[in-house]
């Protein structure tokens, strides 16, 4: 029985078959950051495990002392980039299908008239 392919998000090289073009673009644009996140996390965990097993203590000058902050920064940047991707994706969806924005809310006439065409108005509402 052949093994299942290992997809990119789980460390493999195979692209996810049902990924959208927008999600694919996000992965391509941010793959260096995501790869670094995995690489850095693995390296830090391995070093900390080796230190714990040897019984050594961390010196104040060791970069491992700042391990949690560095991991937090890398993870935060990754999550921020993904949230930007989701925001951009929703904006594209609402621009393509403005009927999804229907609600009982009203816009003031001065807001609507400040745009020179309908596309600008849709973008602002989205």
N, C-alpha and C positions, 0 to 999 in steps of 0.2 A: 504494500500500500504506500503510495507516494506521500511524502510529508506536505503539509500545507505551506504555501509560500509565506515568507516572513516579509510583511509590509514595512514600508519606510518608517512610519511612526513608532514601530516597535524595534527599530534598529536594523531592519532588513533593507534590501535594495529594490524590492518590487514595489511599483506604484500601486496605490489603492485603486481598485477598478472602478468604483463609483464616485470618485472624487470630482467635484465640479471644477470648472476652469478657474473660478475665483479662488477656491480653496487650493488648487494646484499652484496658482500664482503666489499665494501667500506662503506656501511651503517652499517654493523655489526661492522667493525673496528672503525668507527668514531661515533657510536651512542651515546656514553657517551658525547663526545664533542657537538654534535648536541642537545642532550637533555639538557645539561648544558646551551647552548646558549638560548634555549627557556625558561628554568627555570629562568635564570639570567635576561633576558630581561623583562619577565613578572614581576618579583619581583621589579626591578628598576622602571619600569613604574608605578606600584601600589604605591610604596613609594613616588615617585615624585608627583603623582596625589594627594595623601593624604596630602603632604606638601603644595601643591598649594591651596587645598581646605581650609586648616586650616589657611592660610595666613602666615605661618612661613617662615623664611628664613634659608638657609643652612649655617652652620658654616664651617669655613675653615677645621676643623678636621673631618667633616662628609665624609664617603666614597662615599656618593651620589655626592659630588663635582666632583669626578673623574669618574662619571657614563659614560659619553660619551667616555672617553678613554678606559674604561674596555669593553664597548660594541664594540668599534672599534677593540680592540685586539681579542676578541672572534670571531667576524665576519671575521676578516682578517685571522685568523687561519683556520676557517672553509672553506673559499674560497681557501686558499692555498692548503689545503688537497684535495679539490675537483679538483683543477687544476692539482695536482699530479696524481690523479686518471685518469683524462682525458688523460694526457700525457702517463701514463702506458698503458691505453687502446689502444691508437693509436699505441704505439710501438708493442703491442701484435698483433694488426690487420696487421700491415706492416710486421711483422715476419711471420705470418700465410699466408698472401697473398702478397708476395713481388712484384707481377706483378702490384700492385697498385702504386708502386714507379716509374714506367716507366716515363722517361722524355728524353728530348734531351740533357740533361747535360752529360758530360763525367767525369769519374774519372781518376786520374793519376795512372799509373801502380804501382808506389811505394806505393801508398795508398792501392791498392788492394792486393799487394803481402805481406803486413805486417800481414795479417791474415792467420792463419794456416788451417782454413776450411771455407766452404761456410756459415755456420750458424753464425760465428763471423762476416763475411763480411756483411751479411744481417742485423745483429743487429746494426752494426756501421752505415750503410746507413740509416736504419730506424730511 
